[in-house]
Amino acid sequence: RPNVFDGDQTTDVLCKTNKSLARFGDAELVTIGGGDTPFQKYDERLATRLREILQNNNDKLMIGINHWYYFPTLDPNQNELAKNFALFAMPKYRKQLNTLIDFKKQYFDAAFTCIRYEKSKNNDDFFNKIRSVWDSKEVVLVGCHEAQKKYQYNLFDNASKETWVYVPNTNAFSEYDKLLNTLCLYPKDSIIILMAGSTAKVLANDLSLMGYRALDLGHIAKSYDYYMRS
């Protein structure tokens, strides 16, 4: 098995360093394999970049893969959908991932932000820690306008300044070059929060090489909103 930190270890490294983050989940593996996903049609350039990033030696970038692919938790009470995923989909993704990663490299948990919907001591601690990353700092939030309008509670309200850069809800990679050029106009002491699907992985890598801190946090704003409502 590869070296993959669990969710708590991943959160600690994120909070104690200035590294950027790119998280690879099921959708990225589908793209690398030549398939479409609900939010991104297959793009050869995107697939190539994703494959390269998984194996690169950018020491400014934390690369996440799913910890539970390799260290699954057996839950007899899980629903049929989860059981079928564990039995059929997960072995397929794990086999594919094994051909793409460097087994000497330290990876992080891509799913460390997931399933944070309910009030609990663990989730309380997680959100307190993650919010400390941008506390009193300027953030640039990259995501779709449709999602932003749905949030009642703002995960980033402790930032000193919040700016949104909107991306299309689907096929965001078609505007990749324009997006990268736009984000490079912001000060390098800003923290760029990426909520832009597979495109976020490439942005996180390229922005980190340019001296920015860019964090691919996916659906974390939605998770926080659910958490606060629960």
C-alpha positions as CSV (number, residue, x, y, z in Angstrom):
1,R,0.0,0.0,0.0
2,P,1.2,3.6,-0.6
3,N,2.0,6.0,2.1
4,V,-1.3,7.9,2.8
5,F,-1.9,10.1,5.8
6,D,-5.4,9.8,7.3
7,G,-7.8,12.7,7.6
8,D,-6.6,14.0,11.0
9,Q,-2.9,13.9,9.9
10,T,-3.8,15.6,6.6
11,T,-5.6,18.4,8.5
12,D,-2.7,18.9,10.8
13,V,-0.2,19.3,8.0
14,L,-2.5,21.7,6.2
15,C,-2.8,23.9,9.3
16,K,0.9,23.8,10.3
17,T,2.5,24.4,6.9
18,N,2.1,26.8,4.0
19,K,1.7,24.1,1.4
20,S,-0.9,24.0,-1.4
21,L,-3.3,21.1,-1.8
22,A,-4.7,19.1,-4.8
23,R,-7.2,16.2,-4.0
24,F,-7.7,13.3,-6.4
25,G,-11.0,11.4,-6.1
26,D,-13.2,9.2,-8.3
27,A,-13.8,11.9,-10.9
28,E,-10.2,12.5,-11.6
29,L,-9.6,8.8,-12.1
30,V,-12.5,8.7,-14.6
31,T,-11.0,11.6,-16.5
32,I,-7.5,10.1,-16.6
33,G,-9.1,6.8,-17.9
34,G,-10.7,8.7,-20.8
35,G,-14.3,9.1,-19.5
36,D,-16.8,11.9,-18.9
37,T,-18.0,13.0,-15.5
38,P,-21.2,14.9,-14.6
39,F,-19.3,18.2,-14.4
40,Q,-16.5,17.7,-16.9
41,K,-16.4,16.2,-20.4
42,Y,-13.2,14.3,-21.2
43,D,-10.4,16.6,-22.1
44,E,-7.1,15.1,-23.2
45,R,-5.0,18.1,-21.9
46,L,-6.7,17.8,-18.5
47,A,-6.2,14.1,-18.3
48,T,-2.5,14.5,-19.1
49,R,-2.0,17.2,-16.5
50,L,-3.8,15.2,-13.8
51,R,-1.6,12.2,-14.5
52,E,1.6,14.3,-14.4
53,I,0.6,16.0,-11.1
54,L,0.0,12.7,-9.3
55,Q,3.6,11.8,-9.9
56,N,5.4,15.1,-9.8
57,N,7.9,16.2,-7.2
58,N,6.4,19.6,-6.4
59,D,7.3,19.9,-2.7
60,K,5.0,22.9,-2.3
61,L,2.0,20.7,-3.1
62,M,0.2,18.2,-0.9
63,I,-1.4,15.5,-3.2
64,G,-4.4,13.8,-1.8
65,I,-5.7,10.4,-2.7
66,N,-8.5,8.5,-1.0
67,H,-7.2,7.0,2.2
68,W,-10.1,4.6,2.4
69,Y,-9.2,3.0,-0.9
70,Y,-6.3,1.4,1.0
71,F,-7.5,1.4,4.6
72,P,-11.3,0.8,4.4
73,T,-13.5,0.9,7.5
74,L,-15.9,-1.9,7.6
75,D,-19.4,-0.8,8.7
76,P,-22.1,-3.5,8.8
77,N,-24.7,-0.7,8.9
78,Q,-23.8,1.0,5.7
79,N,-26.4,1.3,3.0
80,E,-26.5,-0.8,-0.2
81,L,-25.0,2.0,-2.3
82,A,-22.0,2.2,0.0
83,K,-21.6,-1.6,0.1
84,N,-21.7,-1.9,-3.7
85,F,-19.2,0.9,-4.0
86,A,-16.8,-0.9,-1.6
87,L,-17.3,-4.3,-3.3
88,F,-17.1,-3.2,-7.0
89,A,-16.0,0.4,-7.7
90,M,-13.3,0.8,-5.0
91,P,-11.2,-2.2,-6.2
92,K,-11.3,-0.9,-9.7
93,Y,-10.2,2.6,-8.7
94,R,-7.5,1.3,-6.4
95,K,-6.1,-0.9,-9.2
96,Q,-6.1,2.1,-11.6
97,L,-4.5,4.4,-9.0
98,N,-1.7,1.9,-8.3
99,T,-0.5,2.4,-11.9
100,L,-0.4,6.1,-11.5
101,I,1.2,6.9,-8.2
102,D,4.7,6.9,-6.8
103,F,4.8,4.4,-3.9
104,K,7.8,6.2,-2.4
105,K,5.9,9.5,-2.2
106,Q,3.9,10.7,0.8
107,Y,0.3,11.2,-0.1
108,F,-2.6,12.8,1.9
109,D,-6.2,12.0,2.4
110,A,-8.3,13.4,-0.4
111,A,-11.5,12.8,1.5
112,F,-10.5,14.6,4.7
113,T,-13.2,17.2,4.1
114,C,-16.0,14.7,3.5
115,I,-19.0,13.7,5.6
116,R,-18.8,16.8,7.9
117,Y,-22.5,17.4,8.0
118,E,-23.5,16.7,11.6
119,K,-22.6,18.3,14.9
120,S,-20.0,16.4,16.7
121,K,-16.8,17.0,18.7
122,N,-14.7,15.7,15.8
123,N,-16.4,18.0,13.3
124,D,-16.3,21.0,15.7
125,D,-12.5,20.5,16.0
126,F,-12.1,20.1,12.3
127,F,-13.9,23.3,11.3
128,N,-12.1,25.3,14.0
129,K,-8.8,24.0,12.7
130,I,-9.5,24.5,9.0
131,R,-10.8,28.1,9.6
132,S,-7.6,29.0,11.3
133,V,-5.8,28.6,7.9
134,W,-7.3,31.8,6.6
135,D,-8.2,33.6,9.8
136,S,-7.7,37.4,9.3
137,K,-6.2,36.8,5.8
138,E,-7.4,37.7,2.3
139,V,-9.0,34.8,0.5
140,V,-9.9,34.4,-3.2
141,L,-12.7,31.9,-3.7
142,V,-12.9,30.1,-7.0
143,G,-16.3,28.4,-7.6
144,C,-19.6,28.6,-9.4
145,H,-22.1,31.4,-8.7
146,E,-25.0,28.9,-8.4
147,A,-23.3,27.2,-5.4
148,Q,-22.4,30.4,-3.6
149,K,-26.0,31.6,-3.6
150,K,-27.2,28.5,-1.7
151,Y,-25.0,29.0,1.4
152,Q,-26.7,30.4,4.5
153,Y,-23.5,30.1,6.6
154,N,-20.2,31.3,5.3
155,L,-17.1,29.2,6.1
156,F,-14.8,32.1,5.2
157,D,-16.4,34.9,7.3
158,N,-13.3,35.0,9.5
159,A,-11.1,36.1,6.6
160,S,-10.1,39.8,6.4
161,K,-11.3,40.0,2.8
162,E,-13.2,37.7,0.6
163,T,-13.3,37.9,-3.2
164,W,-15.1,35.5,-5.6
165,V,-13.9,34.4,-9.0
166,Y,-16.6,32.5,-10.8
167,V,-16.2,29.4,-12.9
168,P,-18.7,27.6,-15.1
169,N,-20.8,24.9,-13.3
170,T,-19.6,22.4,-15.9
171,N,-16.5,22.0,-18.1
172,A,-14.5,24.6,-16.2
173,F,-11.3,23.4,-17.7
174,S,-12.3,25.0,-21.0
175,E,-11.5,28.3,-19.4
176,Y,-8.3,27.2,-17.7
177,D,-5.9,29.7,-19.2
178,K,-8.2,32.6,-18.6
179,L,-8.7,31.5,-15.0
180,L,-5.0,31.1,-14.3
181,N,-4.3,34.6,-15.7
182,T,-7.1,36.1,-13.6
183,L,-5.9,34.5,-10.4
184,C,-2.3,35.7,-11.0
185,L,-3.6,39.3,-10.7
186,Y,-4.2,38.8,-6.9
187,P,-1.5,39.4,-4.3
188,K,0.6,36.4,-3.5
189,D,-0.2,36.6,0.2
190,S,-3.8,35.8,-0.6
191,I,-5.0,32.3,0.0
192,I,-6.7,30.9,-3.1
193,I,-9.5,28.5,-2.2
194,L,-10.5,26.2,-5.1
195,M,-13.9,24.7,-5.4
196,A,-13.8,23.9,-9.1
197,G,-13.7,20.1,-9.6
198,S,-10.9,18.6,-11.6
199,T,-9.7,22.0,-12.8
200,A,-8.8,22.8,-9.2
201,K,-6.1,20.2,-9.2
202,V,-4.2,21.8,-12.1
203,L,-4.7,25.3,-10.7
204,A,-3.4,24.2,-7.3
205,N,-0.2,22.8,-8.8
206,D,0.5,25.7,-11.2
207,L,-0.4,28.4,-8.7
208,S,1.9,26.8,-6.0
209,L,4.8,26.9,-8.5
210,M,4.1,30.6,-9.0
211,G,4.4,31.3,-5.2
212,Y,0.7,31.2,-4.2
213,R,-0.9,29.1,-1.6
214,A,-3.8,27.4,-3.4
215,L,-6.1,24.9,-1.6
216,D,-8.4,22.5,-3.5
217,L,-11.2,22.1,-0.9
218,G,-14.0,20.9,-3.1
219,H,-17.4,20.8,-1.4
220,I,-16.2,22.0,2.0
221,A,-18.3,25.2,2.0
222,K,-21.4,23.1,1.4
223,S,-20.4,20.7,4.2
224,Y,-20.0,23.7,6.6
225,D,-23.4,25.1,5.7
226,Y,-25.0,21.7,6.4
227,Y,-23.0,21.4,9.6
228,M,-24.2,24.8,10.9
229,R,-27.8,24.0,10.1
230,S,-27.8,20.7,11.9
